[in-house]
Structure formats: C-alpha cells, structure tokens
Amino acid sequence: MKHYIGTYECKADSKGRIMIPMPLKKQLAKNLKEGFVIKRAVFNSCLELYTFYEWSLLMEKVNSLNRFNKKNNDFVRRFTAGVKLVDIDMSGRLLIPKDLFKHAKIDKEVVISSVVNILEIWDKTLYEKSINEATVDFGFLAEDVMGDKNGTVIS
C-alpha cells in the first residue's frame, strides 16, 4: 500500500485537465503505466483518485458482498456510479471526465489532497470550506479515533 503525502493547489483548464504538481507526479510515477480510477466521493463533493492496484483491492472487498441482499446491491450500484479509468498524459495532465468535473463543482482552482492511499480532488473553495467548517473539534476527534481506552495512541 502506498501512502501519499501533501496537499497541492493547481488549476483546471477549459477541457477539464489538471496539471499534476511535480512532487505528486513523482509519488505517482510507479503507477503511470497501470492507470488510475476516478470516482465520486461517498461523503463529500469531491473526487477520489485510486491507483489501479488500490482500486482492485477495494473491489475485492466490494465483490465479497452478498449480491442477493438488496442493500448490498444498492450500495455497489451507488458506490460505482460514474467510475472511470483515467491516465496521466505525457505532459503530466489528468483529464477529469466532464460528468465528474461537474459533480465535484470544480471551477478553475483545484486542490489535490492526499488521504493516505488515495487522492481527493476538490474545487479549492469547497475544500477550504470543508476544512474550515468541520463541525467536530479536531483534538476530540483525534483522541476518539486514534486513542485507545487507556489514552495511548494506537500504532
């Protein structure tokens, strides 16, 4: 599993292409041949970019769901809605499909943010709003998520 580092600001052109910043392009270099999968995020108005390898691991989990359960079928259908294969071209640009570009409400200013093993692609205004308007105190959230009952950090 690859862990990405960084939050990067870039611009989208009129065709929906984003120039991948060099530090991020270096992190993605090993995955350029296999390509990437882009999809709508589950909880936010942004996009998620997976390496093909990470997507395959996730699809193994999704595929293990009982498809004779309506709730599971509904989840799979919604989770995979709008999923597309994408590449980063020789110039280092990522072309975001128009339907996904519209879904994420991307204007011109874009933020690509690392989220452990995937990347989120946001409209800059929506990203800043999401970060600034978090309804949960981050210190409390960190303690709740990362601390165990004895107050030590889980490693």
N, C-alpha and C positions, 0 to 999 in steps of 0.2 A: 504494500500500500504506500503510495506517495503522499506526502504532506506538503501542501503548497504554503508559501509564505508571502504575505504582502497584500496591500490594497493599492490599486493603481487607478489613476484618472486618465481617461483618454477621450477621444472624440469619435463619433459615428459620422460617416459621410452620407450623402443623399441616397446611396444604394443600400445602406444598412451594414456597411463594412466598418469594422473596428480594427485599428492598428494595435496589435498586441505589443505592450511595452517590452523592451529588451530583457529586463530581469525576469519577467514572467515567461517570455519566449524561451529563455534558457532552461527554465524549470520544466517546460512542456516539450523540450526538444526530443526526448526519447519516445514520445507518443505521436509525433507528427505523421509517421507512416500509417499507423493504425487508424487515425482519425479520432473524432470526438462525437459525443452525443449531447444534444442540447434539448432542454425541456423547460416547461413552466415549473416554477417552484410551487410547493404544496401550500406554504403558509404566507408567502409574500408576493408582491407584484414585481417579481424579478425572474431571471432565467438561471438555470443551473447547467453548468458545463461539466461533463464527465469525460474522462478518458474512456476509450472503448473497453479497456480492461476493467475499470471500476464499474462501468455500466453492466458488463457481463456478470460480475459478482452480484450486483444488486438484482439483476434479472433472475439469477438462480434462486434467490430468496423469494422473489415475487412468484416465480414459477412453481414454488413448493406449496403455494396456497391451494386449498381445495376449491376448484373451479365449479363445483356443484353447490356452492354456497353463494347466494345472490350478493351478499355484502362483499365477499371477496371479488366476485366478477365486477361489481360496480367500482370497487377500489382500483382494480387493474385497468379498467377502461379509462377512468379519470386520471390515474397516475401516468398512463402512457399517452394521453391525448396530446397531440401536437409534437410528439417526439420526432426529432430529425437527426440524421447523420450530417456532420459538418466537418470541414477541413480548414486548416490554416494554410493559406496560399504561400507561394514562394516569396512574396513581399512581406509576409508576416501579418496578413489581414485575415480576420474571421468574418465571414459573411453570415449575418443573422437573418434567417428566413423572415419574410415580411409579417406573417401572422404572429410569430413570436416577438418580433420587434414591436408590433402594435400591442400585444398582450402586456409587455413589460413597460409600456408607455415611455419608451426611450425617445428622447428628443435628439439632442446633439451631444451633450455632456454625459459621459458614461463612467461608472465605477465598476472595476472588476475586483472582487474581493475574495480572498482565499477563505475557505471554510473547510479546514482540514484536508480532505482528499478530493474535494470538488471546488469549482469556482462559481461564484454568483456574479451575474451581470445585471447591473442596476442602472436606471436613469439616475443621474447624480442627485437631483433634487429629492427623489423618493428615497434614495439611500440615506442621505443626510437626515431626512425627516424620520426614517425608521430608527436610526441610531439615537437621535436626539429625543424622540418621543417614547422611548422604551418605558413601559408602564411599571416595570419591576425594578426595584433597587438592585443594581448590578452586584454589589457586595453580598446582599442576601441571596441573590440567585447563584452566585459563585459558590457560596457556602453550602447552599441546598443541593446543588448539582455535584460539586466536586468533593465535598467533605463527607466523611462517614459519620456514624453516630458518636464517635469519640472526638470529633472535631479535627481529625487528621486528614490530610489530602490523600485521595485515592490515587495510586500510581499504577 
